Structures are given as C-alpha cells and as structure tokens.
C-alpha cells in the first residue's frame, strides 16, 4: 500500500485528505494528477494548507 494525499476530491473526500492505495491505483491516479505521495512537499494540497 502507498500513502497518498488527494490533490483532487475523490469519493466524496476533499483535497488534502491522506489515503492509502495499492501501487497500481496510486500510479493510475498519479498519472491523472489526482494524488501525490504523502510527505512530499511538492503536493498542491500541502502548499494550500500552509
């Protein structure tokens, strides 16, 4: 499982929510710019939270 931060709302959860996805799901969502790896300061969600 990969921890990720939502960069776009998903399944009724807002941007910035931390979720876990399988590696395949994470890769697919990352390609769509919908998630970023948790703990990576380049995440739009983390920048918006500051």
N, CA, C and O atoms as a DFTB+ gen file, in Angstrom:
200 C
 N C O
     1  1       0.844      -1.188       0.000
     2  2       0.000       0.000       0.000
     3  2       0.888       1.250       0.000
     4  3       1.972       1.278       0.583
     5  1       0.380       2.272      -0.676
     6  2       1.102       3.535      -0.801
     7  2       0.256       4.634      -0.158
     8  3      -0.924       4.779      -0.475
     9  1       0.859       5.402       0.740
    10  2       0.152       6.535       1.329
    11  2       0.202       7.694       0.356
    12  3       1.245       7.999      -0.222
    13  1      -0.948       8.336       0.184
    14  2      -1.048       9.430      -0.784
    15  2      -1.928      10.542      -0.235
    16  3      -2.745      10.324       0.660
    17  1      -1.748      11.722      -0.780
    18  2      -2.576      12.883      -0.449
    19  2      -3.388      13.218      -1.693
    20  3      -2.844      13.310      -2.793
    21  1      -4.687      13.399      -1.513
    22  2      -5.546      13.739      -2.649
    23  2      -5.262      15.159      -3.113
    24  3      -5.243      16.091      -2.310
    25  1      -5.045      15.317      -4.395
    26  2      -4.864      16.640      -4.994
    27  2      -6.159      17.131      -5.619
    28  3      -6.307      18.310      -5.939
    29  1      -7.101      16.195      -5.788
    30  2      -8.438      16.491      -6.299
    31  2      -9.425      15.710      -5.438
    32  3      -9.067      14.651      -4.921
    33  1     -10.645      16.191      -5.267
    34  2     -11.634      15.433      -4.493
    35  2     -11.850      14.043      -5.100
    36  3     -11.852      13.882      -6.321
    37  1     -12.033      13.048      -4.235
    38  2     -12.223      11.678      -4.692
    39  2     -13.138      10.952      -3.725
    40  3     -12.928      11.002      -2.513
    41  1     -14.141      10.284      -4.242
    42  2     -15.083       9.504      -3.421
    43  2     -15.676      10.324      -2.274
    44  3     -15.854       9.813      -1.168
    45  1     -15.977      11.579      -2.538
    46  2     -16.586      12.434      -1.519
    47  2     -15.605      12.991      -0.497
    48  3     -16.017      13.689       0.430
    49  1     -14.312      12.697      -0.647
    50  2     -13.313      13.225       0.287
    51  2     -12.608      14.410      -0.356
    52  3     -12.280      14.367      -1.542
    53  1     -12.372      15.473       0.418
    54  2     -11.811      16.709      -0.147
    55  2     -10.311      16.611      -0.422
    56  3      -9.641      15.682       0.029
    57  1      -9.803      17.584      -1.167
    58  2      -8.366      17.736      -1.401
    59  2      -7.637      17.756      -0.074
    60  3      -8.156      18.276       0.914
    61  1      -6.448      17.199      -0.041
    62  2      -5.634      17.233       1.165
    63  2      -5.834      16.032       2.077
    64  3      -5.083      15.856       3.036
    65  1      -6.837      15.200       1.793
    66  2      -7.092      14.015       2.599
    67  2      -6.012      12.980       2.319
    68  3      -5.653      12.746       1.165
    69  1      -5.495      12.364       3.373
    70  2      -4.498      11.306       3.209
    71  2      -5.207       9.967       3.086
    72  3      -6.082       9.648       3.891
    73  1      -4.833       9.180       2.078
    74  2      -5.447       7.871       1.826
    75  2      -4.373       6.867       1.482
    76  3      -3.241       7.241       1.173
    77  1      -4.718       5.598       1.533
    78  2      -3.814       4.544       1.091
    79  2      -4.395       3.874      -0.145
    80  3      -5.592       3.596      -0.214
    81  1      -3.524       3.619      -1.122
    82  2      -3.927       2.973      -2.363
    83  2      -2.942       1.861      -2.686
    84  3      -1.798       1.882      -2.233
    85  1      -3.392       0.895      -3.471
    86  2      -2.461      -0.105      -3.981
    87  2      -1.493       0.628      -4.913
    88  3      -1.787       1.727      -5.383
    89  1      -0.349       0.019      -5.172
    90  2       0.646       0.635      -6.053
    91  2       0.051       0.911      -7.434
    92  3       0.302       1.963      -8.021
    93  1      -0.735      -0.031      -7.952
    94  2      -1.345       0.141      -9.285
    95  2      -2.328       1.307      -9.285
    96  3      -2.314       2.125     -10.206
    97  1      -3.186       1.394      -8.259
    98  2      -4.151       2.500      -8.178
    99  2      -3.422       3.832      -8.008
   100  3      -3.790       4.831      -8.626
   101  1      -2.381       3.840      -7.162
   102  2      -1.624       5.065      -6.943
   103  2      -1.012       5.551      -8.261
   104  3      -1.108       6.732      -8.595
   105  1      -0.383       4.637      -9.007
   106  2       0.240       5.018     -10.278
   107  2      -0.787       5.576     -11.258
   108  3      -0.522       6.558     -11.951
   109  1      -1.959       4.945     -11.313
   110  2      -3.021       5.397     -12.220
   111  2      -3.507       6.792     -11.817
   112  3      -3.652       7.666     -12.671
   113  1      -3.759       7.005     -10.522
   114  2      -4.250       8.306     -10.051
   115  2      -3.173       9.389     -10.172
   116  3      -3.486      10.544     -10.462
   117  1      -1.915       9.023      -9.953
   118  2      -0.830       9.988     -10.084
   119  2      -0.720      10.459     -11.537
   120  3      -0.463      11.637     -11.787
   121  1      -0.911       9.555     -12.488
   122  2      -0.873       9.917     -13.908
   123  2      -1.966      10.923     -14.259
   124  3      -1.822      11.702     -15.201
   125  1      -3.056      10.903     -13.496
   126  2      -4.165      11.838     -13.700
   127  2      -4.017      13.102     -12.846
   128  3      -4.909      13.950     -12.827
   129  1      -2.882      13.224     -12.139
   130  2      -2.620      14.346     -11.222
   131  2      -3.683      14.458     -10.148
   132  3      -4.025      15.558      -9.712
   133  1      -4.209      13.308      -9.718
   134  2      -5.247      13.300      -8.687
   135  2      -4.668      13.060      -7.297
   136  3      -5.308      13.388      -6.299
   137  1      -3.455      12.487      -7.219
   138  2      -2.821      12.221      -5.929
   139  2      -1.333      12.514      -6.010
   140  3      -0.749      12.594      -7.091
   141  1      -0.737      12.671      -4.834
   142  2       0.708      12.793      -4.701
   143  2       1.141      11.956      -3.516
   144  3       0.331      11.658      -2.638
   145  1       2.386      11.580      -3.479
   146  2       2.888      10.779      -2.370
   147  2       2.799      11.576      -1.072
   148  3       3.152      12.755      -1.040
   149  1       2.335      10.944      -0.017
   150  2       2.232      11.607       1.285
   151  2       3.633      11.959       1.774
   152  3       4.565      11.168       1.630
   153  1       3.774      13.139       2.347
   154  2       5.054      13.573       2.880
   155  2       5.929      14.297       1.863
   156  3       7.012      14.766       2.211
   157  1       5.482      14.395       0.622
   158  2       6.228      15.106      -0.417
   159  2       5.798      16.572      -0.412
   160  3       4.632      16.860      -0.681
   161  1       6.700      17.501      -0.114
   162  2       6.301      18.909      -0.016
   163  2       5.844      19.533      -1.315
   164  3       5.335      20.654      -1.302
   165  1       6.005      18.848      -2.441
   166  2       5.573      19.396      -3.725
   167  2       4.079      19.254      -3.944
   168  3       3.551      19.754      -4.937
   169  1       3.381      18.572      -3.025
   170  2       1.937      18.373      -3.175
   171  2       1.197      19.702      -3.128
   172  3       1.441      20.522      -2.242
   173  1       0.300      19.915      -4.072
   174  2      -0.534      21.112      -4.084
   175  2      -1.323      21.230      -2.784
   176  3      -1.479      22.325      -2.244
   177  1      -1.817      20.110      -2.290
   178  2      -2.637      20.113      -1.083
   179  2      -1.841      20.614       0.115
   180  3      -2.365      21.373       0.931
   181  1      -0.591      20.202       0.229
   182  2       0.220      20.649       1.353
   183  2       0.556      22.131       1.224
   184  3       0.584      22.846       2.226
   185  1       0.810      22.599       0.015
   186  2       1.093      24.009      -0.185
   187  2      -0.127      24.855       0.173
   188  3       0.007      25.927       0.764
   189  1      -1.308      24.373      -0.184
   190  2      -2.534      25.106       0.102
   191  2      -2.807      25.149       1.598
   192  3      -3.411      26.105       2.085
   193  1      -2.379      24.143       2.328
   194  2      -2.628      24.068       3.764
   195  2      -1.759      25.051       4.549
   196  3      -2.069      25.372       5.696
   197  1      -0.680      25.527       3.941
   198  2       0.252      26.427       4.650
   199  2      -0.253      27.835       4.703
   200  3       0.411      28.708       5.262
